[in-house]
Amino acid sequence: MVGVRIVDRRNDSKRKSSVNRSRFIRRFKGQIRKAVADAISKRGITDIDDGEKIGIPAKDISEPHFQHMRGGVWRDVLPGNDRFLSGDEAERPGGGAGGTGSQGSPEGEGTDDFAFALSREEFLGIFFDDLELPNLVKTQLVRIDEYKRVRAGYTNTGVPTNINIVRSMRGATGRRIAVGAPYRKALRELRERLAHLEAAGEGNSAEAGEVRQKIERLLRRIERVPFIDDFDLRYNNRIRIPVPATQAVMFCLIDVSGSMDEQKKQIAKRFFMLLYLFLTRSYEHIEVVFIRHHTEAEEVSEDEFFHAQDSGGTVVSSALKLMHRIIAERYASSAWNIYGAQASDGENWDSDSPVCREILDKQIVPLVQYFAYIEISTLEPQNLWWEYDKVRAAHPERFAMQQIKGLPDIYPVFRDLFQKKLA
Amino acid sequence: MTTNRKKRLIDSHSEWTVELIERYDKEIARAARHYGLDCYPHLIEIITAEQMMDAYASVGMPVYYHHWSFGKHFLSTEKAYRRGQMGLAYEIVINSDPCIAYLQEENTMTMQALVIAHAAYGHNSFFKGNYLFRTWTAADAIIDYLVFAKSFIAECEERYGEDEVERLLDSCHALLNVGVDRYKHPPKLSLANERERQKEREAYLQSQVNELWRVMPAEKQRSQVGAKNRYPDEPEENLLYFIEKNAPLLESWQREVVRIVRKIGQYFYPQRQTQLMNEGWACFWHYTLLNHLYDEGRLNDGFMIEFLQSHTNVVFQPPYNSPHYSGINPYALGFAMWRDIQRICRQPTDEDRAWFPDIAGSDWRETFEFAMRNFKDESFVAQYLSPKMMRDFRLFAILDDDNLAKLKIEAIHDEQGYQAVRTMLSDQYNLGSREPNIQVWNADLRGDRSLTLRHFVYKRRPLAENCDELLRHVGILWGFPVRLEEENEDGEVTQRAEIHVDRRHRGDGG
């Protein structure tokens, strides 16, 4: 009997179910997205870069089949009788579960939620799903600091390190066969002739000697066909292709005047982080400029940006002016994709708001891909909002604004801001 | 004796290697030949835990088309495994020729040997011998067919879009348990024929359907107006089959997809009908074969203790009032019944002679072959469940009638009850009474083209509440209104539900 066949499959087709898994996620995107949104509103943004355990209602994803339900007449045979005699009566077990029921749920799922873990990629994928930055067209090839070397067939010239031995030897073998063929054919004939002569007992005749000499000459000729020749050599051809790197700069503008309390700053912080996280998915290289302002604006480090305490009045235009100056100095618009995000509580000097509109309208918005303004306030919008509203009317493609009332609002607002433009 | 034992011992390591698996398999094969087990040749595949979960997710098959529901099963299996709720993969074995048995890499050598004996010899011989598997499934063609199905469906996804195909598969899957032939015999599967006939079928089916749904009634039909003819003449039990052949609006590729789901469902049908027998049979053989090798001195005590511990867990039956109770464990009852039949053959009591005059004292191997080949769970219990079994399991039967205030114990494991308990347990394994009997009653050819299904109510058991949802699935496939009637046991018919198909959502047939 032949031995059994044993196949070790451990190394092939890993993650065969990943297709089915992504199908599942795609199919229940609605429910999963809702679960993800809930999860985000609950946890800190700083650990957004992890996977997440989520649960979606089991009834939404059930696979229905025609089934009976309890009712009518059922007979069940159960094991482990410990007290009953024929004819006894017993109370129905409460709630249906328990003693009776040979049926049970076929999947063994009793819980309300179907819980599972999303990987980080899946989590962020859903998070950013169909959020697309508008005007994401400016993918200028700038700052090419990387080339990728890729193979591009073979060439006849090159440096010795690149010799492709297999290719070269294949050529050489072919050439040797081709060049030597006529000699070998003649050789074969002569040998046959010689054998013929020897068989006829004329091995020592003059003719035989002549044939032997010819054979000798032919053998030398065949030997002289070079084993490898210059033109047999083939070299691996590699070419350099540029790897496009797109880059972006993101301006974070925040109002740190006295009216911006800690909670408002936290909301603003999350908004900026979300934007940053989103940009990291679209651009390889991102710089972030932090500008804070009260009556005056200054460029600060990230740490100072969020933690400094200032007080005083508010002149929003100071920050916008600074932003414009920095763009002009460091980020020539053709080379950089520029994004602006401004957070404020909406308070501003009345006379300053038209100035802000002017700067945005004429100077900044034309330079940026997108400018988003969020007003963190539960109050009625004030004059800054109405001035900005005019900017929005003038640049609906590039300018967005939203009012945010509390933490759970951030995610939907973020989505609204960056939702795919249908046009 | 001790030296003798040592010489014969296969090995004493608990870590497996490929060579060791080969040696164990060889010994187990020898023992199997000793008992005359007739098996397909088998192939052993060693896979990782993750691959095992993959296989679980797609009903144990190595190739399967893609669908979100398999992803869902994968996620829940994965979660249970990570939490340590389930020991992974006791065994997966595929009814094909050669039979494929999966071994999971994390198992010990003892567990691998157990799985080999259980799957590659136990289940394997059952697949080869049992009449249901012989008539309903073509072991030599299933893998090829699955490959064909996978590529066909992938092609459809490319041509008509994943969403379109997914919607169709959802509806087909929903009807799986009313998509099998319970009584008719299917033609055998053959990949070559399938491919060859697929094109023919496309053209032919479409022409048939067109004929059926022609706007003008044909001459013959017109003369019969008034006589209320139904179509089909006899109720059709296989909904998927009826839809595949008759649904007016399906494109030919959609018919093919319906067919694929139906064919694969049919392939699994015998497994659902023989779970008790099949698992019991496999347990009986791993127990018998490994004990045989132990008696020969080829396995040591350590091996046996690990093996028996896991065997005992598998064949444990918690009592009805235990928190672990979830129905009768097919491994437990099945194993016990086969052991019991063996006992009846070898050491019959007077009771056995009275109950089983044919087999008491007969050759057990012959009796086993006959029982394994010619029964399914329902008839197996009806034929072979002995009074001793009922006493051992302390089986009792309760009547749950919603007209009565209380549950009633109808019979227990005593002289008056044996017959009744046995009949009721047998009925419990009858898929026909466990699952609702729903048949195609009428397709209104000349009217609104609606489809009427009829639920033949059995013992007043109602349909679950999800039946509207299921009717919608039927509607998606049928394309016109679908009605569900209920016929009770007195022959009275009432309308249960009706759904209308919103044509705008049909996506113009892809």
Interface residues (C-beta under 8 A of the other chain):
Chain A: M1 G3 V4 R5 I6 V7 D8 R9 R10 S13 K14 R15 K16 S17 V19 N20 R21 S22 R23 F24 I25 R26 R27 F28 I61 S62 E63 P64 H65 F66 Q67 H68 M69 R70 G71 G72 V73 W74 R75 D76 V77 L78 P79 G80 N81 D82 F84 L85 S86 G87 D88 E89 A90 E91 R92 G99 T100 G101 S102 Q103 G104 E107 G108 E109 F114 A115 F116 A117
Chain B: V18 I21 E22 D25 K26 A29 H42 L43 I44 E45 I46 I47 T48 E50 Q51 M53 D54 A57 S58 H66 H67 W68 S69 F70 G71 K72 F74 L75 S76 E78 K79 P98 E105 A120 E162 E166 H173 A174 L175 L176 N177 V178 Q317 P318 P319 Y320 N321 S322 Y325 S326 G327 I328 F393 R394 L395 F396 A397 I398 L399 D400 D401 D402 K406 L407 K408 I409 E410 A411 I412 H413 D414 Q416 G417 V421 M424 L425 D427 Q428 R434 E435 P436 I438 V457 Y458 K459 R460 R461 P462 L463 A464 E465 N466 C467 E469 L470 H473
